[in-house]
């Protein structure tokens, strides 16, 4: 439980300390998010990546529910407005409370599996999920590993700006915010058991 408390406290501290320094924010936050929330597809890396928040919530049999819009990317895939876009993305920010009637309740793992970006730079389109963003971001743009070969979808999100912030920053901030909220909720609930 102490590791989870320390991780959540670190996330909160980085949110405040580096909110105006995007690169430092990302470099510090991404390794923590990978520790808390990332698990690999398949069985090969399972022992290396065992997400702390999910593990502790599972141990105490605590749900990790979030409200999100339905799968926005899949809903818009057949829309002719987006058919020629090289990059097609959506920002489906989760919340612990339902803000709109068309939001649905999902487990955090279901949300992390949702596709958020389609990249059509190659001959066959490639879809990326929230958890791919955590993993690839931590492996290429954080203090755990700086890579000269940044994945195209990460580079695309870094270069797309919204209010002088990269979309990559906005996506990671969304993940960090919900991780903090769920982490605090999990710690409180586990301490009562």
C-alpha positions as CSV (number, residue, x, y, z in Angstrom):
1,X,0.0,0.0,0.0
2,X,2.9,2.3,0.7
3,X,4.1,2.0,-2.9
4,X,0.7,3.0,-4.2
5,X,0.5,6.0,-1.8
6,X,4.0,7.1,-2.8
7,X,3.1,6.8,-6.5
8,X,-0.1,8.8,-6.2
9,X,1.7,11.4,-4.1
10,X,4.4,11.7,-6.8
11,X,1.8,12.1,-9.5
12,X,0.1,14.9,-7.5
13,X,3.4,16.6,-6.9
14,X,4.4,16.4,-10.6
15,X,1.0,17.7,-11.6
16,X,1.7,20.9,-9.6
17,X,5.4,21.3,-10.0
18,X,5.6,20.7,-13.8
19,X,2.3,21.9,-15.0
20,X,3.9,24.7,-17.0
21,X,6.9,22.6,-18.1
22,X,5.4,20.1,-20.5
23,X,8.6,18.1,-21.3
24,X,9.5,17.7,-17.6
25,X,5.9,16.8,-16.8
26,X,5.8,14.0,-19.4
27,X,9.3,12.7,-18.5
28,X,8.3,12.4,-14.9
29,X,4.7,11.2,-15.1
30,X,4.9,8.6,-17.8
31,X,7.1,6.1,-15.8
32,X,4.7,6.3,-12.9
33,X,1.7,5.8,-15.1
34,X,3.3,2.7,-16.7
35,X,4.0,1.3,-13.2
36,X,0.4,1.9,-12.1
37,X,-1.6,1.1,-15.2
38,X,0.2,-0.8,-18.0
39,X,-0.1,-4.5,-18.7
40,X,1.1,-6.2,-21.9
41,X,-1.0,-8.0,-24.5
42,X,-0.3,-11.7,-24.3
43,X,1.7,-13.5,-21.7
44,X,5.3,-12.8,-22.6
45,X,5.9,-9.7,-20.4
46,X,3.3,-10.4,-17.7
47,X,5.8,-10.8,-14.9
48,X,7.7,-7.6,-15.8
49,X,4.6,-5.4,-16.0
50,X,2.1,-6.0,-13.2
51,X,0.3,-2.7,-12.8
52,X,0.3,-1.6,-9.1
53,X,-3.1,0.2,-9.0
54,X,-4.8,-2.7,-10.7
55,X,-3.0,-5.3,-8.6
56,X,-3.9,-3.6,-5.2
57,X,-7.5,-2.9,-6.3
58,X,-7.8,-6.6,-7.3
59,X,-6.3,-7.8,-4.0
60,X,-8.9,-5.9,-2.0
61,X,-11.6,-6.7,-4.5
62,X,-12.2,-3.0,-5.3
63,X,-13.8,-1.9,-8.5
64,X,-12.1,0.9,-10.6
65,X,-15.1,2.4,-12.5
66,X,-15.0,5.3,-14.8
67,X,-17.6,7.1,-16.9
68,X,-16.7,7.7,-20.5
69,X,-18.5,8.4,-23.8
70,X,-19.0,5.2,-25.8
71,X,-16.2,4.3,-28.2
72,X,-16.0,7.6,-30.0
73,X,-13.2,6.6,-32.4
74,X,-15.1,3.6,-33.7
75,X,-18.3,5.7,-34.0
76,X,-16.7,8.2,-36.3
77,X,-14.6,5.8,-38.4
78,X,-17.2,5.5,-41.2
79,X,-17.9,9.2,-41.3
80,X,-16.9,10.6,-44.7
81,X,-15.5,13.7,-43.0
82,X,-12.6,11.6,-41.5
83,X,-12.0,9.2,-44.3
84,X,-9.1,11.1,-45.8
85,X,-7.4,12.1,-42.5
86,X,-3.9,10.7,-42.0
87,X,-4.5,10.8,-38.2
88,X,-7.9,10.3,-36.7
89,X,-8.0,10.7,-33.0
90,X,-10.4,11.3,-30.1
91,X,-10.0,12.5,-26.5
92,X,-12.4,10.5,-24.4
93,X,-11.6,11.8,-20.9
94,X,-12.9,9.6,-18.1
95,X,-14.5,10.8,-14.9
96,X,-15.6,9.2,-11.6
97,X,-18.9,10.9,-11.9
98,X,-21.4,10.8,-14.8
99,X,-21.4,14.2,-16.4
100,X,-23.5,13.4,-19.5
101,X,-26.4,11.0,-20.0
102,X,-24.7,9.3,-22.9
103,X,-21.6,8.4,-20.9
104,X,-21.3,4.7,-19.9
105,X,-19.7,3.1,-16.9
106,X,-16.6,1.0,-17.6
107,X,-13.8,-0.5,-15.6
108,X,-10.5,1.4,-16.0
109,X,-9.0,-1.5,-17.9
110,X,-11.8,-1.4,-20.5
111,X,-11.2,2.3,-20.9
112,X,-7.4,1.8,-21.2
113,X,-8.1,-0.7,-24.0
114,X,-10.2,1.8,-26.0
115,X,-8.7,3.0,-29.2
116,X,-7.9,6.7,-29.3
117,X,-6.0,7.2,-32.5
118,X,-5.9,5.7,-36.0
119,X,-2.7,6.4,-37.9
120,X,-3.0,6.0,-41.7
121,X,0.6,6.9,-42.6
122,X,1.4,3.4,-43.7
123,X,-0.5,1.2,-46.2
124,X,-2.5,-0.4,-43.5
125,X,-4.0,1.8,-40.8
126,X,-2.8,1.2,-37.2
127,X,-5.0,1.7,-34.1
128,X,-3.6,2.8,-30.8
129,X,-5.1,2.6,-27.3
130,X,-4.7,4.6,-24.1
131,X,-2.4,1.9,-22.7
132,X,-0.3,2.0,-25.9
133,X,0.2,5.7,-25.3
134,X,1.4,5.0,-21.7
135,X,3.8,2.2,-22.8
136,X,5.2,3.9,-25.9
137,X,5.4,7.3,-24.2
138,X,7.3,5.9,-21.2
139,X,9.6,3.9,-23.5
140,X,10.5,6.8,-25.8
141,X,9.9,10.1,-24.0
142,X,10.5,9.7,-20.3
143,X,13.2,9.4,-17.6
144,X,13.0,5.7,-18.0
145,X,14.1,5.8,-21.5
146,X,14.7,8.5,-24.1
147,X,14.6,7.0,-27.6
148,X,15.7,8.7,-30.8
149,X,13.2,6.7,-32.7
150,X,9.9,8.0,-31.3
151,X,6.8,6.2,-32.6
152,X,4.9,8.1,-35.3
153,X,1.7,8.4,-33.3
154,X,3.5,9.8,-30.3
155,X,5.4,12.3,-32.6
156,X,2.0,13.2,-34.2
157,X,0.4,13.9,-30.8
158,X,3.4,15.9,-29.7
159,X,3.2,18.2,-32.8
160,X,-0.6,18.7,-32.6
161,X,-1.2,21.7,-30.4
162,X,-4.3,22.8,-28.5
163,X,-4.0,26.0,-26.5
164,X,-0.2,25.9,-26.7
165,X,-0.1,22.4,-25.3
166,X,0.6,19.2,-27.2
167,X,-2.2,16.7,-27.6
168,X,0.2,14.2,-26.1
169,X,0.4,16.3,-23.0
170,X,-3.5,16.5,-22.8
171,X,-3.8,12.7,-23.3
172,X,-1.2,12.0,-20.6
173,X,-2.8,14.5,-18.2
174,X,-6.1,12.8,-18.6
175,X,-4.6,9.5,-17.7
176,X,-2.8,11.0,-14.7
177,X,-5.9,12.8,-13.4
178,X,-8.0,9.6,-13.4
179,X,-5.1,7.6,-11.9
180,X,-4.8,10.0,-9.0
181,X,-8.6,10.0,-8.4
182,X,-8.8,6.2,-8.5
183,X,-5.6,5.8,-6.5
184,X,-6.9,7.9,-3.7
185,X,-10.2,6.1,-3.7
186,X,-8.5,2.7,-3.7
187,X,-6.2,3.7,-0.8
188,X,-9.1,4.9,1.3
189,X,-11.2,1.8,0.6
190,X,-8.4,-0.6,1.3
191,X,-7.6,1.1,4.6
192,X,-11.2,0.5,5.7
193,X,-10.9,-3.2,5.0
